[in-house]
C-alpha cells in the first residue's frame, strides 16, 4: 500500500510539472496572438490620431474592377485575412493619492472604492457592455445615450476608457462602489458588425428620448439568449499580469489623443481570444464582488467584547 501511495504521489508531481509548462505556453500563445497585431514601436504609421468619434465609419465605395494579365478582372484588393477576435482588459483602481493602479478583478471592493476599465481590441469592431446585479435582469451600460453620441465603434489597439479619465468632473472619471453590496457581473460583447436588435447611435438616442425611464436599455429575451449561447463557445484567456503597476504616461497619452498602442507599451491585464478567426462575436464576463462596508467603516467599528 505504501509503495502504491508513493507511486501515485510521484505521478501527480510529474503531471503537475508537465502541466505547468503547457499552461504557461498556452498563456503565452494567447498574448502573442493578441500583441503581434500591435504595430512595432518604430512603425511611424501608428502615430496619427484615430477617428475621435465612436460612431461607425461611413461606407467606402467598392474598388473598381480592373483587367489582369491572362484575362478576367480583379476587384483591386485581395480578401483580407482577419485575426481571431481579441479583447484586452485592464482594471484600474484609484489609490490614496489619486493614481490609477492595476488591480485584480477578484479584489473584494468596498463602499467608496473607485475603478476604471481600460479596453483594447485587436481588430476594428463594436463593443457592448451589459451588467447584472445578483443575477438580476441585464441592462446595457455601453453604448450610452449620453456618451460618445451613443456610438460604440472601436478601432484596433486604440485604448478606450470606461469611464473617461478626462471627463470634466472628477466624479465622472471613476465608477464608485456605493453602500449596497452585491455581485456585479459585466458582459463584454465584441462584434465585427453591429449587434442585431441592440440600438446604437441615433436609434439609441431616440429610444431613450421617447421612452423616459426605460434607459439604460434592457435587451430582449431572444438577444440575451443569443449572448448567453455565445458565452458558452470555446475561447482562450490569458490571466492577470502586471498588478500593482500604475498607468503609464504612454497609455494615458494614447487614450487622450486616440492613438494606437505599440508592442513596447504595457500589456492588458486580461486577454480574451476567440477560438477561430471565422467567429464574428466574442463574449466574455467579469465578476466584481462588492462588500457591504468600506475599509474605513470596518476600522471604525469597535472590537467585540
C-alpha positions, 0 to 999 in steps of 0.5 A: 500500500505504501509503495502504491501511495508513493507511486501515485504521489510521484505521478501527480508531481510529474503531471503537475510539472508537465502541466505547468509548462503547457499552461504557461505556453498556452498563456503565452500563445494567447498574448502573442496572438493578441500583441503581434497585431500591435504595430512595432514601436518604430512603425511611424504609421501608428502615430496619427490620431484615430477617428475621435468619434465612436460612431461607425465609419461611413461606407467606402465605395467598392474598388473598381474592377480592373483587367489582369494579365491572362484575362478576367478582372480583379476587384483591386484588393485581395480578401483580407485575412482577419485575426481571431477576435481579441479583447484586452482588459485592464482594471484600474483602481484609484489609490490614496493619492489619486493614481490609477493602479492595476488591480485584480478583478477578484479584489473584494471592493468596498463602499467608496472604492473607485475603478476604471476599465481600460479596453483594447481590441485587436481588430476594428469592431463594436463593443457592448457592455451589459451588467447584472446585479445578483443575477438580476435582469441585464441592462446595457451600460455601453453604448450610452445615450449620453456618451460618445453620441451613443456610438460604440465603434472601436478601432484596433489597439486604440485604448478606450476608457470606461469611464473617461479619465478626462471627463470634466468632473472628477466624479465622472472619471471613476465608477464608485462602489456605493453602500449596497453590496452585491455581485456585479457581473459585466458582459463584454460583447465584441462584434465585427458588425453591429449587434442585431436588435441592440440600438446604437447611435441615433436609434439609441438616442431616440429610444431613450428620448421617447421612452423616459425611464426605460434607459439604460436599455434592457435587451430582449429575451431572444438577444440575451439568449443569443449572448448567453449561447455565445458565452458558452463557445470555446475561447482562450484567456490569458490571466492577470499580469502586471498588478500593482503597476500604475498607468503609464504616461504612454497609455494615458497619452494614447487614450487622450489623443486616440492613438494606437498602442505599440508592442513596447507599451504595457500589456492588458491585464486580461486577454480574451481570444476567440477560438477561430478567426471565422467567429464574428462575436466574442463574449466574455464576463467579469465578476466584481464582488462588492462588500457591504462596508468600506475599509474605513467603516470596518476600522471604525467599528469597535472590537467585540467584547 
